[in-house]
């Protein structure tokens, strides 16, 4: 059945006359090293020829494969939420984001990016986490991402709660050394422990500092806000050399100038993007575990991600989407679009 769908899509695109010659599905296991510049790459099927409700639920309806070999980038789900401190449900985030991603298309007219003509991309499915053991889940995530990174594939992660960024950054630092970090969030996520536990979604970046995973002079945290336990909740981050941009500093303005400064700060060294959906105002993204009022807008989120174009981005994640608190799918739809924007900002993506 899937072969018939792919074949029909390829024939339809060819009959359309105006489609790019690479706009069809090709064998997902094909090595990118064997592809010439004009060889076909994986493309999401066009809704002009394949109904959006047809096919396996994958990110942007891309081919699903079990191996990262031959891929330049891949979407990966980490359906974990046992690190949450209050409202659960982020384990269902990857599936819901994939469902909403059916509305996405292949080109980005705003930035001129053509990711699917530049990169071989697929959906690698989900990491098989252990929902009864957070430490073991981190081990499983590390093992999965070691294979992805070893294959030269850039992961774009669908979370899951923010705990997952810690084992991912363990893998990133093992390959690249301490990495820069662009962290969009309502919260610092630099607590030391809660209820006696040193690992949950409020501590990932504290653990990363403890292990030397971050290039602290190249860490920027944007959108921080809300009530706190002290009057100086930024003290730890700033003492480590992080740049903290509170949400109040972003109100009623474009973030293009900020991102110009961030690009200079990051330079050409590896950078990881970690985007907690609660960085956005809950008016736009209510489906999350720890919402905070007066957050960023979707247009500011686009300015942040698009501002990373040209940087040496080695991985990205979008976390904390909780479908039980997202009855109409708006939060998941926003998350799917932001992940597409991250794909468009990756190195080697053609921009016209």
N, C-alpha and C positions, 0 to 999 in steps of 0.2 A: 504493500500500500504506500509506504513512504517513498519507495522508488518511483511509483507511478506519479505521486504528487510532485516530486523533484523534477521528473522528466517533463510533466505538464508545465511546470513553472519555467523550465529552461526553454521549452518550445514557445511558450507564450511570450517570454521576453524577447526571444529571437524574432518573433513575428511582429513585435511592436515597432520595429524599425529604429526607434530613438534610444533604445537601451544601450548601455555600455556593454561591450562584448564579454566582460567578466561577470555580468549580472546573472549568474546562475549558480546552482549548487554544484560543487565538485567533491571529489572523494575526500572525506574529512581527515583521513590518515596521511594525506600527501605531505611530504616534507617541504617546508618553506624554502629550504636551500635549493630544492630542485625546481622552484618556480622562477620563470623569467618574469621580467617586469610587467609584461602584458598577459601573463598566464592567468587562468581563472582562479579565483579564490572563493571561499564561502561567502554567500550573500543571503541575507534574509529574503524570503520570497516576497514578491510584490503582491499587494492586495488587489491589483488589477487582474491577476491571473489565479491567485490562490486565496480563498476566503480566509479572513482573519481567524475564524473559529475552527479552522482545519489544522491538524497536525499535533505533534507532541508538544507539551508545555515546556518550552525552553526559552532562554533569554533571546528576545527578538526573533524567535522561531529559527535560530541558528541550528546547525547540526549538533547533535550530542555525541561526544566521544569520551572514551574512558582514559585515553592517554594524552598528555600534553605534547607529545612528539610532533614536530612539524608545525606547531602553532606559534605565532608571534604574541598573541594575547588570548586570554580566555576568561569567561565569566565562571565563577565558582560560588556555590552556595555553602554557607556554614550555618545550619539551622539549630543554633544553640541559644538558650535563654536562661540557663540555670545560674548565671552570674548576675541576674538582675536583682535589684534591691527592693522593688515594690511591684509594679505592674508587669506581669509576664506576657508572653505571646510572640516575642521576636523569633522564636523557633519557626514560626510560620511565615516570616518575612520573605525568605528567598522564593518560596512558591508563589506568594501573592505578587511580588515584584515581577516575576516572570509572566504571570497572567496579564498584568497591565502593560508589559513591554510589547505586546502585540500591536499596540498603536504606533510604535516607533517606525521610522523609515531609515533609509541607508545613508543619506547625505545630510550635511549640516550647512544650510545656506547662510546662516549668520556668521559662521567662522570660515566657511569655504573648505571644511574638512571632509575628506572622502575616506573614512577609515577602512571600509571593506574593499576598496581598490588598492589599499596600501598594505594591509596586514591580513594574515590568515588567522581567523578568529572562530572559536567554537564555544559551546557550553560544556564544561566538564562535569556537570551535575553537582552533587552535594558531597561534602565530607561526612563520613559516617561517624558522627560524634556519639559520645557516651552521655546520655541525659541523666545518669545517676552519679557521675563523677566528673567534676570540673577539671581536676588535674589530669585525668586520663583523656578528657576531651582535648586539652591543650596538647598532649602528646600526639593524638591522632591528627590534629590540625598541622602540627610541625611536620609529621611524616608525609602528609599529603602535599604540603607546600614545598618541601624539599625536592620532591619529584618535579613539581611544576617549574620551580626556579632553575633546577639543574638542566631542564630542557630548553632554557632560554625563553620561556614563556612568561609574559607579564600578567599577573593575576588581577582581575577586577572582582572583588568579593562582595557578595550579597549576604549581609548579616541578618539574623544573629545579633546578640548583644555585644557591647564594646569590649568585653573580655577577649574576644577572638583576635583583636589586633595585637595583643601581646605575643602569642606564639607565632603569628605571621611575621612580626618584626624580628623575632629571634632568628627566623630563617633569612630574612632580608639582610640583617647585619652579618650573618655568617658568610654570605656571598659578597656583599658590597662593603663591609665595614660599617661603622656607625653612619646612619642615614639622617638626612634632613627630614622634617615632618611638617606638613601643613595639616593642622587639626582644627576642623570646624565643629563646634559643639556649644551647648549651653553650659557645660560643666568642664572642670579642669581634668577630671579623671586621674588625679595625682594623689588621692588619699593613700594612706599607708595601710590601713586595715579597717574592717568593720565586723562586729560580732566575733572578734578574734581571728578573722580570716584575712589573709594578705592578698587574696586573689578573688576579685569580682569586677563588675563593670565600672566601678569607681576607682580602680587602682592600676589599670594597664600601663600608664605612662610612668608611674612611680616605679613599677617593676622594670620597665625598660631602662630608666635612668640607673637603677641599682646594678643592672647587668651591662651597662655601657653600650646599649644598642642604638642610642641617639647621638647625633652630632648636635649638642645642646645649643650651640650658637646659631644653628639653622633650624630651630623649632619655632613655629608661629601658631598660636592658638587664637581663633577668631570666633566671636559670637558669645563669649562667656557672660553669664548673667544669672540673676535669681538670688534668692536669700541664701545665706551661708551660716556656718557655725562660728565664724569670726568676722571682724570688720576688714580683714586683709586676706581674703581667700587666695590672692595671687602670689603670696609671699614665697611659697615653695617653688613655683614655676619660675618666677623672676630670679630667685636665688640660684637657679640652675643655668640661667642665661636665656631662658625662653622669652620670646616676645609675646605679650598677652594683649589682645585687642578686645576689650569688652564690647558687648552689644551696643551700649550707649554711644560708643565712639563711631558706630556704623549707622546710627539712625539718620534717616532723611538725606542720605548721600550715596553717591556712586562709590564702589569699592575698586574701581579701575586704578586710581592713584595708589591705593594701598598695595595692590598686586604688583604694580611697578616696583615698589620698594621690596616686596617679597622676592621677586625674581632676582633682583640684585643681591639680596641676602643669600639666596639659595645657590646662585652661581651655576656651574655645570656639573656639580656633584649629585649623586643619587638622592632623590627625594621620594617620600611616600606620602600619599594623600589619605587621610582618615576622616570621613565625613559622617558625623552622627546626625541623623535626621532631626533630632531635637534642637539642633542649631537654628533651625527655622522656627518662625513663630507658629504656635499651635493653631492659629487661624488657617494656616496653609497645610500644616502637617500635624493633625491631631492624633494620628495613630502611632503613638510612641510611649515608652514606659515612664519617662520623667519629663513631661512638658513644662516649659517655663514661658511666661508671657513676654511680650516685647522683644521678639527675636528677629532674625534676618528674614528678608523676603526672598521669594524664588528668583527674582531678577538679580539680587545680590549674590545668591548662590551661583548663578550662571557666571557672573563677573569673576567670582573667585576661581571657579574651575577653568574657565576660558583663559584666565590670567596665568594659568600654569602651562599654556602652550609654549613650547620651546625649551621647557625644563627637562631634566633627565629623570622623568617619572618612572620608577621601577615597580610600582604597585599601588593599588587603590582599594579602599573599601567604603561601603555605604551600609551603616549599621543602625540598629534600634528601631526598625519598622515593626510595629506590633499590630497585625491585622485585626485582632479582636476590638481594638479601639479605633479602627479605620473603616466604619461601616460602608462607606461609598467608594473606597479604594483610592481616594485622593492622595493619601500619603504614599502609597505604593506606586502610583502613577508618577508622582514627583520624583521618587527614588529611581524609578526606571529611567526617566529622562536625565537625571544627574549622572547615572552610570554611563549612559550613552555619551554625555558630554565628556566624562573622564576618558572614555575610549578615544574620542576625537582629539583629546589633548596629549595622547601618548606620542613618544618620539617615533619618527619615521612615518607618521601619518601625512599623506599628501594634502596640502592646502593650496587651493587655487583662488 
